[in-house]
């Protein structure tokens, strides 16, 4: 993994004397740049205004806490981090482990090896090492594993500001990409071209688009996603901050940010060619299990999940939500298609609304006949346990749920469809559901459907997400009706 050797070298050299602390980072002759330049450290600096040295120490402490018991004990004592004494304040004798001399720390660790493991719940601790083995082997191995976590880690356990509960709160789990948008008259076929003189580079991704749509409708929004540690990743973070979206839980990964080529037809159809760089830039199940993410999921009013994340991430999030006493509203955008959607069936009862096109929702039923009707499609998904299904096509909506069944006709529109329409609809629907204690009527559905027509644009998808005033204008257009 790129950068691991450099971080490991810094940590190994800093274990001497007083260990790792901010004063040492300021004064040491060791080149600590590999540590201070970690994406996780820069993220903490940016989101909390903490100086780099203090941010590095805090990041290392947090990540060390994720290590296995033996590695945690070895690293805590070698670097004098104070993790054990902080976890067990009723054991003041643990302070002795953080002596100013590393030799003293090693002797104490070996002498109290079994006791420390048992304190951390390890009933059968491994055989205690000698001080020599600890110095020459165990410390370097444990610090190496810590370095790997530091390089590949997110900042999903960073301190998260308290949400603004005076307005609806939403957590969105999805992607943040840079869209390369081409406006074309037709899609090219093999050995052909579709020339255009209209090109735009713009923020996108279903997760980001949903976050922007929710923020513009007045909600307090937290985006949980991964971005690359490059210029495009930084542009996306800056864009989200300008739009009022919280970015504390966005993972910065060492790699190029994902991009998507979007071919927009003048009538509103589209085709995408995504390059998600999932080998380097992605959320992992452990990210969703981080304490800060769990805290947000436990306190937010609504959670939005897209299938841009791995199935394991979606499953982990749904499982976490299902364990909570206070369950948020859960909305799922099942796009792009998963290869094995059946793995999520056990969690479908935790989903309040599935929102997508007929094709997107049919992909959730790989064994169903392709000629399945819209009604059969909705009923099949309800039978699997979801509480509501919204099928959106060409700016119109069909909804089937435990509380309401309705067909909302499309609003007057210049385009047949547009990327981001379902994110605009979903955000508007969530707003109404939260305002009405989840008991919406056809008037509320009509308003949410109008948000799709209000999102029509030939430009950037995120930029097309409408504010409440624009949706109100569309609702007032003569000829708009329900059926």
C-alpha positions in Angstrom: 0.0 0.0 0.0 1.4 3.4 -1.1 2.8 5.4 1.9 2.8 2.5 4.4 6.6 2.2 4.6 7.1 5.9 5.2 4.5 6.0 8.0 5.9 2.8 9.5 9.4 4.3 9.6 8.1 7.4 11.3 6.3 5.5 14.0 9.2 3.1 14.6 11.6 6.0 15.1 9.2 7.9 17.4 8.7 5.0 19.8 12.0 6.0 21.5 12.1 8.3 24.5 8.7 9.9 25.3 6.9 8.4 22.3 4.4 10.1 20.1 3.0 13.5 21.2 2.5 16.9 19.6 5.6 18.5 21.3 7.8 15.6 20.0 6.4 16.1 16.4 7.4 19.8 16.6 10.9 19.2 17.9 12.1 15.9 16.5 14.7 15.6 13.9 12.8 12.7 12.4 11.1 13.6 9.1 7.5 13.3 10.2 6.0 14.5 6.8 4.6 11.0 5.9 2.5 11.1 9.1 1.4 14.7 8.9 0.5 14.3 5.2 -1.9 11.4 5.8 -5.3 12.1 4.3 -6.9 11.4 7.6 -4.7 14.0 9.3 -5.4 16.7 6.7 -9.2 15.9 7.0 -9.1 16.4 10.8 -7.2 19.7 10.3 -9.7 20.9 7.8 -12.9 19.9 9.6 -11.8 20.8 13.2 -9.1 23.5 12.7 -6.8 21.4 14.9 -3.1 22.0 14.3 -1.4 19.3 12.2 0.7 17.8 15.0 -2.2 17.5 17.4 -4.4 16.1 14.6 -1.8 13.4 13.8 -1.6 12.3 17.5 -5.4 12.2 17.8 -5.7 10.3 14.5 -3.1 7.7 15.6 -4.9 7.3 18.9 -8.3 6.7 17.2 -6.9 4.2 14.7 -4.8 2.4 17.3 -8.1 1.7 19.2 -9.2 -0.3 16.1 -6.3 -2.8 16.4 -6.5 -6.3 17.8 -5.9 -6.5 21.5 -2.1 -7.5 21.4 -1.3 -4.9 18.7 -3.3 -2.3 20.7 -1.4 -3.0 23.9 2.0 -3.0 22.2 1.4 0.2 20.2 -0.2 2.1 23.1 2.9 1.4 25.4 5.5 1.8 22.6 4.2 5.2 21.5 3.0 6.2 25.0 -0.4 7.1 23.7 -2.4 6.8 27.0 -5.2 4.7 25.5 -5.4 2.1 28.3 -5.4 4.7 31.1 -8.1 6.6 29.3 -10.3 3.5 28.9 -9.8 2.4 32.5 -9.7 5.5 34.7 -10.4 3.3 37.7 -6.9 1.8 37.3 -4.5 4.7 38.1 -1.6 2.2 38.1 -1.9 2.1 34.3 -0.2 5.6 34.2 3.1 3.9 35.0 3.0 2.3 31.5 3.7 5.7 30.0 7.1 6.5 31.5 9.4 8.9 29.7 11.9 6.1 29.0 10.9 3.4 26.4 13.0 0.8 28.2 11.0 1.3 31.4 7.7 1.0 29.4 8.8 -2.3 27.8 9.7 -3.9 31.1 6.4 -2.9 32.6 4.5 -4.2 29.6 6.2 -7.6 29.7 5.6 -7.9 33.5 1.9 -7.0 33.2 1.2 -8.6 29.8 -1.5 -11.1 31.0 -3.2 -8.5 33.2 -3.5 -5.9 30.4 -4.9 -8.5 28.0 -7.4 -9.7 30.5 -8.4 -6.1 31.2 -9.3 -5.8 27.5 -11.4 -8.9 27.5 -8.8 -11.4 26.3 -9.3 -14.4 28.6 -6.5 -16.4 27.0 -3.7 -14.0 26.3 -0.7 -15.1 24.3 2.5 -16.0 26.1 4.4 -12.9 27.3 7.3 -12.0 25.1 10.8 -11.1 26.3 11.8 -7.5 26.2 14.2 -8.3 23.4 11.5 -10.0 21.3 9.2 -7.0 22.0 11.9 -4.5 20.9 13.1 -6.4 17.8 10.0 -8.0 16.5 6.6 -7.3 18.1 6.8 -3.5 18.2 7.7 -3.3 14.5 5.0 -5.7 13.4 2.3 -4.0 15.4 3.5 -0.5 14.2 3.4 -1.9 10.7 -0.2 -2.9 11.0 -1.0 0.5 12.5 0.7 2.2 9.5 -1.4 0.2 7.1 -4.6 1.3 8.9 -3.4 4.9 9.0 -2.8 5.0 5.2 -6.1 3.3 4.3 -8.2 4.8 7.0 -11.0 7.4 6.8 -11.8 10.0 9.4 -15.2 8.5 10.1 -14.4 8.5 13.8 -13.6 12.3 13.9 -15.6 14.5 16.1 -19.0 15.3 14.5 -20.8 18.5 15.2 -24.2 18.3 16.7 -26.9 18.4 13.9 -29.4 21.2 13.7 -32.5 19.6 15.1 -34.6 22.7 14.4 -34.9 21.3 10.9 -35.1 17.8 9.4 -31.8 15.9 9.5 -30.7 13.5 6.8 -27.7 11.2 6.4 -26.9 10.1 2.9 -24.6 7.1 2.1 -23.5 7.1 -1.5 -20.8 8.4 -3.9 -19.3 11.8 -4.8 -17.9 11.8 -8.3 -17.0 14.3 -10.9 -19.3 14.2 -14.0 -17.9 14.8 -17.5 -21.1 15.9 -19.2 -21.5 15.8 -23.0 -24.7 17.1 -24.7 -25.2 15.0 -27.9 -28.0 14.5 -30.5 -27.5 10.7 -30.4 -25.4 8.1 -28.7 -22.5 6.8 -30.7 -22.5 3.2 -31.9 -19.5 1.0 -32.6 -17.1 2.6 -35.0 -19.1 5.9 -35.0 -18.9 9.3 -33.4 -21.4 11.7 -31.8 -19.6 15.1 -32.0 -20.6 17.9 -29.6 -19.4 21.3 -28.7 -21.1 21.2 -25.3 -18.9 19.8 -22.5 -19.1 20.5 -18.7 -17.3 19.1 -15.7 -19.5 19.2 -12.7 -20.0 17.5 -9.3 -22.2 14.5 -9.3 -23.0 11.0 -8.0 -26.3 9.8 -6.6 -25.1 10.3 -3.0 -23.8 13.9 -3.6 -26.9 14.8 -5.8 -29.2 13.6 -3.0 -27.3 15.5 -0.4 -27.4 18.7 -2.5 -31.2 18.2 -3.2 -31.9 17.8 0.5 -29.8 20.8 1.6 -31.5 23.0 -1.0 -34.9 22.0 0.4 -33.7 23.2 3.8 -32.6 20.0 5.6 -29.5 19.5 7.7 -27.5 17.0 5.6 -24.6 14.7 6.4 -22.9 13.0 3.4 -21.1 9.7 4.1 -19.0 8.9 1.1 -15.4 8.5 -0.1 -13.4 10.9 -2.3 -10.0 10.8 -3.7 -7.0 12.6 -2.4 -6.6 14.7 -5.5 -7.7 18.0 -7.0 -11.2 16.7 -8.0 -11.7 15.3 -4.5 -10.8 18.6 -3.0 -13.2 20.4 -5.4 -16.0 18.2 -4.4 -15.5 18.8 -0.7 -15.4 22.6 -1.3 -18.6 22.4 -3.4 -20.4 20.5 -0.7 -19.3 22.9 2.0 -20.5 25.9 -0.1 -23.9 24.1 -0.4 -24.2 23.6 3.3 -23.6 19.9 3.4 -21.6 18.5 6.3 -18.4 16.7 5.2 -17.0 15.5 8.5 -17.8 11.9 7.6 -16.4 11.9 4.1 -13.5 9.5 3.8 -10.5 10.8 1.9 -8.7 7.9 0.2 -5.3 7.9 -1.4 -6.2 7.6 -5.0 -7.8 9.5 -7.9 -11.4 10.5 -7.4 -14.1 8.6 -9.4 -15.4 10.2 -12.6 -18.4 9.5 -14.8 -18.9 10.3 -18.5 -22.5 11.4 -18.9 -23.9 11.6 -22.4 -27.1 13.7 -22.3 -29.5 13.5 -25.2 -31.3 16.7 -26.1 -34.6 15.1 -25.4 -33.5 14.2 -21.9 -32.3 10.6 -22.2 -28.8 9.8 -21.0 -26.1 7.2 -20.9 -23.3 6.9 -18.4 -19.8 5.4 -18.4 -18.7 5.3 -14.8 -15.1 4.9 -13.6 -15.5 4.5 -9.9 -11.9 3.5 -9.0 -13.3 1.2 -6.3 -9.9 -0.4 -5.8 -8.7 2.8 -4.1 -11.7 5.0 -3.3 -14.6 3.3 -1.6 -16.5 3.0 1.6 -16.0 -0.3 3.5 -18.3 -2.0 6.0 -15.9 -1.0 8.8 -16.4 2.7 7.8 -20.1 2.4 8.4 -19.5 0.7 11.7 -17.3 3.6 13.0 -18.6 5.2 16.1 -19.2 8.6 14.6 -21.2 7.1 11.8 -23.3 5.0 14.1 -23.9 8.1 16.3 -25.2 10.0 13.2 -27.4 7.1 12.1 -28.8 6.9 15.6 -29.7 10.6 15.8 -30.8 11.5 12.3 -34.4 11.7 11.1 -33.8 10.0 7.8 -31.2 7.8 6.1 -30.7 7.5 2.4 -28.8 4.6 0.9 -27.7 4.2 -2.7 -26.3 1.1 -4.4 -23.1 3.0 -5.3 -21.6 1.6 -2.2 -20.8 -2.1 -2.0 -23.6 -4.5 -1.1 -21.7 -5.2 2.1 -21.8 -1.5 3.0 -25.5 -1.2 2.3 -26.1 -4.4 4.3 -24.0 -3.2 7.2 -25.8 0.2 7.3 -29.3 -1.5 7.3 -28.2 -3.9 10.0 -27.0 -1.1 12.1 -30.2 0.9 11.6 -32.3 -2.2 12.5 -30.5 -2.5 15.9 -31.5 1.0 17.0 -34.2 1.9 19.5 -35.1 5.0 17.5 -35.4 4.0 13.9 -35.0 6.8 11.3 -36.9 6.9 8.0 -35.0 4.7 5.6 -35.1 5.4 1.9 -33.1 3.3 -0.7 -32.2 4.3 -4.2 -31.4 0.9 -5.8 -29.0 2.2 -8.4 -26.7 1.1 -10.0 -27.8 -2.5 -10.1 -26.2 -5.0 -7.7 -25.1 -8.4 -9.1 -26.8 -10.3 -6.2 -29.6 -8.1 -4.7 -30.9 -11.2 -2.9 -28.3 -10.7 -0.2 -30.3 -7.7 0.9 -33.7 -9.3 1.2 -33.2 -10.1 4.9 -33.0 -6.3 5.5 -35.9 -5.2 3.3 -38.3 -4.9 6.3 -36.1 -2.0 7.5 -36.7 0.0 4.3 -39.5 2.5 4.4 -39.4 3.4 0.7 -37.7 2.0 -2.4 -37.5 4.7 -5.1 -36.5 4.1 -8.7 -37.5 3.5 -12.3 -39.2 0.3 -13.4 -35.9 -1.0 -14.7 -34.0 -0.2 -11.5 -36.7 -1.9 -9.3 -37.0 -4.9 -11.6 -33.2 -5.5 -11.1 -34.1 -6.3 -7.5 -36.1 -9.3 -8.7 -33.7 -11.2 -11.0 -35.9 -14.3 -11.0 -39.1 -12.4 -12.0 -40.4 -12.4 -15.5 -39.2 -9.5 -17.6 -42.8 -8.7 -18.6 -43.9 -8.2 -15.0 -46.4 -5.3 -14.8 -45.9 -2.2 -12.7 -48.5 -3.4 -10.2 -46.9 -6.8 -9.9 -43.5 -5.2 -9.5 -44.7 -3.0 -6.6 -46.5 -5.9 -4.9 -43.6 -8.2 -5.2 -41.3 -5.8 -3.5 -43.9 -5.1 -0.8 -44.2 -8.9 -0.2 -40.4 -9.0 0.4 -40.9 -6.7 3.3 -40.4 -3.1 2.2 -43.0 -0.7 3.5 -43.3 1.5 0.4 -42.4 1.5 -3.3 -42.2 4.6 -5.6 -41.9 4.0 -9.3 -40.9 7.2 -11.1 -40.9 7.5 -14.9 -40.8 10.6 -17.1 -41.5 13.0 -14.2 -44.5 11.0 -13.0 -44.9 8.8 -10.0 -46.7 5.7 -8.8 -46.6 4.9 -5.1 -47.7 1.8 -3.2 -47.3 1.7 0.5 -48.9 0.7 3.8 -50.3 4.2 4.1 -51.1 5.5 0.6 -51.6 4.3 -2.9 -51.6 6.9 -5.7 -50.6 7.7 -9.2 -49.3 11.2 -9.8 -49.3 12.4 -13.4 -46.2 14.1 -14.8 -45.9 17.8 -14.8 -45.4 19.7 -18.1 -41.8 19.1 -19.1 -39.5 19.9 -22.0 -37.5 16.8 -21.5 -38.4 13.1 -21.3 -36.2 12.5 -18.2 -33.1 13.9 -16.6 -30.3 12.5 -14.4 -31.0 13.4 -10.8 -34.8 13.5 -11.2 -35.2 10.6 -8.7 -32.8 12.2 -6.2 -34.9 15.5 -6.4 -38.1 13.4 -5.9 -36.6 11.4 -3.1 -35.4 14.5 -1.2 -38.7 16.2 -1.6 -40.6 13.1 -0.5 -38.4 12.8 2.6 -39.1 16.4 3.5 -42.9 15.9 3.4 -42.7 12.6 5.2 -40.7 14.2 8.1 -43.0 17.2 8.2 -46.2 15.0 8.3 -44.9 12.4 10.7 -44.7 9.9 7.8 -48.4 10.3 6.9 -48.4 12.0 3.6 -51.4 12.6 1.2 -51.7 13.1 -2.6 -50.9 16.8 -2.3 -47.6 16.0 -0.7 -46.8 13.4 -3.4 -47.7 15.9 -6.1 -45.2 18.4 -4.6 -42.5 15.7 -4.5 -43.3 14.8 -8.1 -43.0 18.5 -9.1 -39.4 18.4 -7.8 -38.5 16.1 -10.7 -39.8 18.5 -13.3 -38.1 21.4 -11.5 -34.7 19.6 -11.8 -34.6 19.6 -15.7 -31.3 20.8 -16.9 -28.7 20.2 -19.7 -25.9 21.2 -17.2 -24.5 19.8 -14.0 -26.9 17.4 -12.2 -26.2 18.6 -8.7 -26.6 22.3 -9.7 -30.0 21.5 -11.1 -31.4 20.4 -7.7 -34.3 22.8 -6.9 -35.0 24.9 -3.9 -38.5 24.8 -2.3 -39.5 28.0 -4.2 -38.8 26.4 -7.6 -40.9 23.4 -6.7 -43.7 25.6 -5.6 -43.6 27.3 -9.0 -43.9 24.1 -10.8 -46.8 22.9 -8.7 -48.6 26.1 -9.7 -48.3 25.6 -13.4 -51.8 25.3 -15.0 -52.6 21.7 -16.2 -50.6 20.0 -13.4 -52.9 17.3 -12.0 -53.1 14.0 -10.2 -54.7 10.9 -11.6 
